[in-house]
């Protein structure tokens, strides 16, 4: 399955300012997909929301809830492993 079939834009560079990009301009402001992903990560990290049970349709073929869960768990583990001298 190709990237567009999975719901990913073909190009994800900040310089690609079109409707298929995940950035809205050359400065790197996010399109809706990145905003939605960020919101899901925040829900998981800050409020410990179970995203699999969370009744919310992101509107994408790509499973943003699964990606957000993986990002949140990865970041949480990194913070647990960080030792302050």
C-alpha positions in Angstrom: 0.0 0.0 0.0 1.4 3.4 -1.0 1.7 6.3 1.4 -1.3 8.2 -0.2 -3.4 5.1 0.1 -2.6 4.9 3.9 -3.7 8.5 4.3 -0.3 10.1 4.3 0.5 13.0 2.0 3.1 12.3 -0.7 5.3 15.2 0.4 5.6 16.3 4.0 8.2 19.0 3.6 7.6 22.5 5.0 8.2 24.0 1.6 5.4 22.1 0.0 2.4 24.4 0.7 -0.5 22.7 -0.9 -3.6 20.8 0.3 -1.8 17.5 0.5 1.0 18.7 2.7 0.9 18.4 6.5 2.2 21.9 6.8 0.1 25.0 5.8 3.0 27.2 4.9 6.8 27.3 4.5 7.2 28.4 8.1 6.0 25.0 9.3 2.5 25.9 10.6 0.6 22.6 10.8 -2.4 21.6 8.8 -5.4 19.9 10.4 -3.8 16.4 10.6 -0.9 17.5 12.7 -3.2 19.6 14.9 -5.4 16.6 15.5 -2.4 14.4 16.2 -1.1 16.9 18.7 -4.5 17.2 20.5 -4.6 13.4 20.8 -1.1 13.2 22.2 -2.0 15.9 24.8 -5.2 14.0 25.8 -3.1 10.9 26.3 -0.2 12.5 28.2 -2.0 15.1 30.3 -5.4 13.4 31.0 -4.4 9.7 30.5 -7.3 9.3 28.0 -7.5 5.8 26.6 -7.5 6.8 22.9 -8.6 3.3 21.7 -11.8 3.7 23.7 -12.2 7.4 23.0 -15.2 7.9 20.7 -13.8 10.4 18.2 -13.5 10.0 14.5 -10.4 11.9 13.2 -11.6 11.8 9.7 -8.4 10.1 8.4 -7.7 6.7 7.0 -4.4 6.8 9.0 -4.9 5.7 12.6 -4.0 8.9 14.4 -5.1 7.5 17.7 -2.6 4.6 17.5 0.2 7.0 16.4 -0.7 9.4 19.3 -0.6 6.5 21.8 2.8 5.4 20.6 4.2 8.9 20.7 2.8 9.5 24.2 4.1 6.2 25.5 7.5 6.8 24.0 7.7 10.4 25.5 6.4 9.2 28.9 9.1 6.5 29.0 11.8 9.0 28.0 10.8 11.3 30.8 10.7 8.4 33.3 14.2 7.3 32.3 15.7 10.8 32.5 17.8 11.2 35.6 18.5 14.7 37.0 22.0 14.9 38.3 
